[in-house]
Amino acid sequence: MQYIDHYHSPLGDMLLAADDAGLTGLWFQGQKYFARTLEQPHKEKKLPVFAEAKRWLDIYFSGKEPDFTVPLHLLGTEFQKQVWDILRTIPYGQTMSYGEIAERIAAERGLSRMSAQAVGNAVGHNPVSLIIPCHRVVGSDGSLTGYAGGTEKKRKLLELEGRKV
């Protein structure tokens, strides 16, 4: 069974989802792929993981880097999970390109190359916005390409982290 809760961020309302293993989703209201991994039925419930996630978000939106992690239970393919694991290594205030992530996956898998488009698709389907920082992924020229929550939100998130965009 999955449970939901809500968070009011400076950039808009967010929906949180979790099961007994951890946070399964964190989406800006109305974003692309909104609540895609949310099971039906689900119910609203106050859980400790939601309190932790809200504390993390409060710190993040205050302009500071949270110094703890929230327990996650990621629902996706092995490839998506590999991409999301790489996203979690991008330092606060830094960016990485889709191509760089593709090169890293190719190296990890012993391949000569990996499609940056496939990486982009996995990044776009990230179910846990912010905590898995897909907003830190940019085009090869540093441009703010694609973000399920919209490029204006992406710009504001990077600026919040002190990144000039």
Backbone bond lengths (Angstrom), bond angles and torsions (degrees), N, CA, C in turn:
res aa  C-N    CA-C-N  psi(-1)  N-CA   C-N-CA  omega(-1)  CA-C   N-CA-C  phi
1 M - - - 1.456 - - 1.521 108.50 -
2 Q 1.317 115.74 136.78 1.459 121.00 174.39 1.526 109.16 -104.20
3 Y 1.325 113.20 153.82 1.458 121.44 -179.28 1.520 108.47 -126.88
4 I 1.319 116.52 157.58 1.461 120.74 -179.85 1.518 111.02 -128.75
5 D 1.318 113.94 159.83 1.459 123.13 173.07 1.528 105.92 -152.95
6 H 1.311 116.64 175.11 1.461 121.33 -175.14 1.523 110.17 -128.99
7 Y 1.332 114.90 151.89 1.465 121.77 177.21 1.525 108.02 -137.74
8 H 1.318 116.12 135.94 1.469 121.39 178.54 1.523 108.14 -102.28
9 S 1.338 116.36 102.56 1.461 120.99 -179.11 1.528 110.01 -95.27
10 P 1.330 116.79 163.95 1.468 120.08 175.90 1.535 112.82 -63.17
11 L 1.332 117.56 -16.88 1.465 121.31 -179.48 1.522 112.73 -104.97
12 G 1.319 117.11 6.57 1.460 120.93 178.06 1.514 112.27 130.14
13 D 1.306 115.10 165.63 1.462 121.09 -179.23 1.518 110.83 -68.51
14 M 1.335 114.36 146.68 1.457 120.93 -178.70 1.525 109.10 -128.60
15 L 1.321 115.12 149.27 1.452 122.53 175.90 1.524 108.16 -109.83
16 L 1.319 116.12 131.87 1.455 122.11 176.73 1.520 108.02 -109.57
17 A 1.326 117.37 143.68 1.462 122.95 175.94 1.520 108.26 -133.63
18 A 1.324 115.85 146.65 1.461 121.00 179.35 1.516 109.98 -154.59
19 D 1.322 114.65 160.64 1.457 121.31 169.21 1.536 106.02 -125.59
20 D 1.300 116.28 -168.07 1.464 119.25 -177.41 1.521 113.58 -67.03
21 A 1.341 117.87 -17.10 1.467 121.77 -178.22 1.523 113.71 -91.36
22 G 1.337 118.68 -23.12 1.458 120.65 -179.16 1.515 112.33 156.79
23 L 1.324 115.05 -173.95 1.457 122.52 179.59 1.527 108.93 -68.29
24 T 1.325 116.87 127.97 1.466 121.47 -179.85 1.519 112.17 -108.58
25 G 1.322 117.29 -16.31 1.454 119.40 -178.44 1.514 112.81 -160.41
26 L 1.328 114.91 148.95 1.461 123.35 174.66 1.525 106.09 -153.54
27 W 1.318 116.10 108.08 1.464 121.03 -173.88 1.516 111.56 -129.59
28 F 1.335 115.73 144.29 1.455 120.21 167.53 1.525 107.19 -72.54
29 Q 1.309 115.85 137.25 1.464 121.13 178.71 1.528 110.05 -52.51
30 G 1.322 117.03 125.91 1.453 121.95 175.58 1.512 116.18 82.50
31 Q 1.325 118.50 2.00 1.464 119.39 -179.48 1.527 110.02 -69.18
32 K 1.313 115.20 163.78 1.456 120.88 175.99 1.529 108.54 -60.28
33 Y 1.307 117.22 140.47 1.461 124.82 -177.82 1.534 112.32 62.40
34 F 1.325 116.62 28.01 1.467 121.82 -179.16 1.530 110.60 -54.80
35 A 1.317 115.85 125.78 1.470 124.20 174.98 1.530 112.83 55.19
36 R 1.317 117.33 29.42 1.464 122.18 -177.44 1.526 112.49 -58.98
37 T 1.319 118.54 -35.20 1.464 121.34 -177.73 1.527 113.06 -96.55
38 L 1.319 116.85 6.45 1.470 120.30 -178.90 1.523 110.28 -77.82
39 E 1.316 115.31 123.01 1.464 120.96 -179.09 1.523 110.98 -74.62
40 Q 1.315 114.15 152.58 1.465 121.63 171.30 1.522 106.99 -114.66
41 P 1.290 121.28 132.57 1.458 125.45 -5.46 1.524 110.86 -80.29
42 H 1.302 114.95 165.13 1.460 123.21 173.59 1.523 106.41 -143.89
43 K 1.314 116.46 167.32 1.458 117.59 177.85 1.514 111.34 -142.48
44 E 1.315 114.34 155.95 1.460 120.79 179.00 1.523 108.37 -77.37
45 K 1.345 115.21 132.97 1.460 119.87 -178.17 1.517 108.82 -159.37
46 K 1.298 117.08 142.39 1.462 122.05 175.06 1.528 107.91 -83.20
47 L 1.334 115.36 119.43 1.463 121.56 179.69 1.523 109.77 -123.46
48 P 1.337 118.16 152.63 1.468 120.11 176.43 1.531 112.90 -56.83
49 V 1.336 118.56 -36.62 1.463 120.45 179.74 1.528 110.59 -64.59
50 F 1.318 118.14 -32.04 1.464 120.34 176.71 1.531 110.30 -68.85
51 A 1.325 117.04 -40.48 1.468 120.21 177.94 1.529 109.87 -62.26
52 E 1.344 116.92 -41.36 1.471 120.96 177.62 1.524 111.30 -64.08
53 A 1.327 116.33 -44.74 1.471 120.64 -179.48 1.525 110.44 -63.63
54 K 1.319 118.22 -40.41 1.469 121.07 179.32 1.520 110.85 -67.26
55 R 1.331 117.23 -36.79 1.469 120.30 176.60 1.526 109.34 -65.13
56 W 1.337 116.73 -42.00 1.467 121.81 177.01 1.528 109.37 -59.38
57 L 1.321 116.99 -47.12 1.463 121.42 -179.06 1.526 111.68 -64.59
58 D 1.329 117.69 -40.14 1.465 121.05 177.76 1.533 110.50 -58.96
59 I 1.320 116.29 -45.01 1.470 120.75 178.85 1.525 109.56 -64.36
60 Y 1.322 116.56 -47.66 1.458 121.28 -178.73 1.535 110.89 -58.46
61 F 1.312 117.56 -49.08 1.465 120.21 -177.26 1.532 112.93 -73.56
62 S 1.334 117.04 -9.22 1.467 119.39 173.12 1.531 110.36 -83.77
63 G 1.349 116.44 -0.62 1.462 120.97 178.40 1.509 114.43 90.86
64 K 1.322 116.39 15.61 1.462 120.72 179.48 1.525 109.95 -117.04
65 E 1.321 115.34 156.66 1.458 120.47 176.48 1.527 109.07 -85.62
66 P 1.343 118.10 121.44 1.467 119.37 176.87 1.527 110.56 -61.76
67 D 1.339 116.13 142.05 1.465 120.52 -176.43 1.527 112.32 -104.15
68 F 1.319 116.41 23.99 1.455 121.00 177.87 1.530 108.45 -146.85
69 T 1.307 115.98 164.60 1.455 120.26 178.22 1.524 109.91 -112.14
70 V 1.292 115.05 154.75 1.461 122.65 177.72 1.528 107.05 -99.26
71 P 1.335 118.70 135.52 1.464 119.64 177.57 1.536 110.59 -60.15
72 L 1.329 115.83 128.74 1.459 121.32 -178.64 1.528 110.32 -116.27
73 H 1.324 115.18 150.07 1.461 122.36 170.39 1.523 105.88 -131.54
74 L 1.318 115.06 90.73 1.457 120.67 -173.09 1.519 111.51 -81.68
75 L 1.327 115.03 130.70 1.452 122.61 -179.79 1.524 107.97 -109.88
76 G 1.318 116.45 107.99 1.459 121.11 -178.88 1.513 110.28 -176.75
77 T 1.324 115.33 -178.30 1.467 120.17 178.23 1.527 109.76 -75.01
78 E 1.312 116.43 166.55 1.466 120.38 177.55 1.533 110.55 -61.20
79 F 1.335 116.94 -39.67 1.464 120.01 177.93 1.529 110.51 -63.07
80 Q 1.334 117.75 -47.07 1.461 120.10 178.41 1.524 110.89 -58.25
81 K 1.313 116.84 -44.84 1.464 120.71 -179.81 1.527 111.13 -62.37
82 Q 1.341 117.25 -36.61 1.465 120.68 177.77 1.527 109.84 -64.20
83 V 1.324 117.17 -43.72 1.470 121.45 177.18 1.522 109.67 -62.61
84 W 1.328 117.52 -47.76 1.468 120.66 -177.92 1.524 111.64 -62.86
85 D 1.341 117.09 -34.46 1.467 119.81 175.69 1.525 110.89 -63.20
86 I 1.316 116.95 -39.83 1.466 120.41 177.43 1.528 110.17 -65.95
87 L 1.316 117.86 -40.56 1.470 120.60 178.39 1.522 110.94 -56.57
88 R 1.310 116.31 -37.46 1.468 120.55 -178.19 1.521 112.37 -69.02
89 T 1.349 117.68 -12.43 1.463 120.52 178.38 1.530 112.26 -92.61
90 I 1.324 117.62 -7.42 1.474 119.79 -179.64 1.522 107.55 -73.47
91 P 1.322 118.02 118.90 1.468 120.29 -176.64 1.531 112.98 -63.38
92 Y 1.299 114.40 150.40 1.463 123.51 174.98 1.529 108.86 -51.18
93 G 1.324 116.67 130.27 1.461 121.08 178.09 1.516 114.63 80.78
94 Q 1.330 118.05 1.30 1.459 122.14 179.80 1.528 109.44 -113.13
95 T 1.323 116.10 167.61 1.454 120.71 177.21 1.520 109.89 -132.48
96 M 1.327 114.74 164.53 1.457 122.77 176.06 1.523 105.68 -143.06
97 S 1.309 117.45 146.34 1.468 119.84 -179.72 1.531 110.51 -88.73
98 Y 1.328 114.53 159.79 1.466 120.44 175.44 1.529 109.61 -57.67
99 G 1.331 116.76 -40.45 1.455 121.53 179.07 1.519 112.64 -62.68
100 E 1.324 117.23 -40.58 1.469 120.69 178.45 1.526 110.74 -63.58
101 I 1.340 115.84 -40.09 1.467 119.26 178.04 1.527 109.60 -65.63
102 A 1.342 116.75 -42.38 1.468 121.11 178.40 1.528 110.48 -60.01
103 E 1.332 117.79 -43.26 1.468 121.27 178.74 1.527 111.02 -62.06
104 R 1.322 115.86 -40.92 1.464 120.03 -179.55 1.534 111.13 -65.17
105 I 1.330 116.32 -42.63 1.468 119.71 178.76 1.528 110.33 -65.94
106 A 1.328 116.86 -42.37 1.475 120.10 178.00 1.528 109.81 -57.38
107 A 1.327 116.97 -44.70 1.466 120.91 179.41 1.526 111.02 -63.58
108 E 1.335 117.03 -43.86 1.466 120.94 179.86 1.515 112.08 -63.45
109 R 1.327 116.61 -32.95 1.467 121.16 -177.55 1.531 113.06 -95.85
110 G 1.324 117.49 0.61 1.449 121.01 179.93 1.519 113.17 69.37
111 L 1.322 117.07 32.67 1.465 122.44 179.98 1.520 110.29 -104.62
112 S 1.320 116.36 156.74 1.464 119.87 178.46 1.526 111.14 -74.86
113 R 1.331 116.55 -29.31 1.470 119.94 177.13 1.519 110.26 -160.09
114 M 1.317 114.80 164.44 1.466 122.76 177.35 1.520 106.53 -138.50
115 S 1.287 117.12 145.31 1.449 122.62 -178.64 1.527 112.25 -72.37
116 A 1.334 116.17 123.45 1.464 120.37 174.99 1.525 110.21 -65.34
117 Q 1.338 117.14 -28.75 1.471 120.39 177.65 1.525 110.60 -66.73
118 A 1.333 117.10 -40.25 1.462 120.18 177.43 1.523 109.98 -63.16
119 V 1.319 115.98 -40.13 1.466 120.59 176.26 1.529 109.29 -62.25
120 G 1.329 116.97 -45.72 1.461 120.84 179.49 1.511 112.62 -58.43
121 N 1.326 116.64 -38.40 1.458 120.53 178.11 1.531 110.85 -64.89
122 A 1.333 116.80 -43.13 1.461 120.77 178.30 1.531 111.12 -65.75
123 V 1.331 116.73 -41.69 1.465 120.96 177.90 1.533 109.37 -60.29
124 G 1.327 116.37 -44.80 1.464 121.11 -178.69 1.512 113.92 -63.81
125 H 1.335 116.87 -25.49 1.463 121.21 -179.99 1.533 112.95 -96.00
126 N 1.328 117.11 12.94 1.457 121.44 176.42 1.533 108.64 -56.86
127 P 1.340 117.91 120.86 1.460 119.44 -177.77 1.528 114.74 -84.97
128 V 1.326 118.03 -8.48 1.471 120.20 -175.27 1.525 109.21 -123.78
129 S 1.325 115.71 80.00 1.466 121.30 -179.52 1.519 110.99 -55.66
130 L 1.303 115.80 151.13 1.463 126.61 176.09 1.522 113.19 70.23
131 I 1.321 117.97 -57.18 1.466 120.09 -178.99 1.524 109.36 -64.51
132 I 1.320 116.87 -39.25 1.462 122.41 165.76 1.524 103.52 -100.76
133 P 1.327 117.65 102.21 1.472 121.78 -164.67 1.531 115.90 -78.15
134 C 1.321 115.77 69.83 1.467 119.91 178.06 1.531 111.84 -66.21
135 H 1.336 117.08 -18.75 1.469 120.35 177.59 1.531 111.72 -68.30
136 R 1.333 117.75 -12.60 1.466 121.85 179.69 1.529 112.81 -88.81
137 V 1.326 117.18 4.49 1.463 120.76 179.66 1.525 108.46 -98.23
138 V 1.327 114.93 129.43 1.469 121.37 -175.27 1.525 110.05 -128.15
139 G 1.333 115.39 170.05 1.459 121.04 175.22 1.514 110.62 -68.34
140 S 1.327 116.96 167.53 1.469 121.64 -177.27 1.523 112.54 -61.19
141 D 1.343 116.46 -23.82 1.463 120.76 178.51 1.531 112.18 -96.22
142 G 1.336 116.58 9.34 1.461 121.09 -179.86 1.518 114.04 86.63
143 S 1.335 116.78 2.11 1.469 120.13 -177.89 1.527 111.18 -72.26
144 L 1.332 114.23 152.43 1.465 120.61 -179.63 1.521 110.04 -84.27
145 T 1.306 115.68 76.27 1.460 120.15 179.18 1.512 109.39 -87.19
146 G 1.297 116.02 148.96 1.453 124.55 173.24 1.508 117.95 36.86
147 Y 1.294 115.77 130.26 1.454 124.15 169.91 1.523 105.91 -162.13
148 A 1.324 116.71 126.42 1.469 120.52 -175.45 1.529 112.14 -56.73
149 G 1.337 116.78 -29.75 1.461 120.57 179.05 1.519 113.48 -86.73
150 G 1.340 117.24 -2.96 1.462 121.83 -179.10 1.521 111.34 103.46
151 T 1.329 116.17 144.90 1.468 119.39 -175.36 1.528 112.65 -67.71
152 E 1.324 118.59 -26.23 1.470 119.06 177.45 1.534 110.44 -66.93
153 K 1.319 117.49 -40.45 1.471 120.23 175.35 1.535 109.92 -63.62
154 K 1.323 115.84 -41.42 1.463 120.30 178.87 1.523 109.90 -58.28
155 R 1.320 117.01 -45.99 1.460 122.04 178.65 1.534 110.21 -58.93
156 K 1.320 116.84 -46.98 1.471 120.57 -178.30 1.529 111.65 -65.13
157 L 1.329 117.19 -37.13 1.467 120.10 178.73 1.525 110.94 -66.33
158 L 1.318 116.62 -43.80 1.471 119.57 178.46 1.521 111.11 -66.27
159 E 1.317 117.41 -38.66 1.476 120.24 176.97 1.526 110.55 -65.09
160 L 1.333 116.87 -38.25 1.462 121.12 176.88 1.526 110.50 -58.60
161 E 1.332 116.22 -35.29 1.460 121.80 179.31 1.532 112.11 -83.18
162 G 1.338 117.56 3.86 1.451 121.34 176.99 1.515 114.59 87.26
163 R 1.315 116.78 11.09 1.474 121.59 -178.93 1.523 109.22 -88.72
164 K 1.306 117.72 127.43 1.467 122.54 176.57 1.521 108.05 -77.66
165 V 1.334 116.57 123.06 1.471 120.64 179.49 1.514 111.18 -130.60
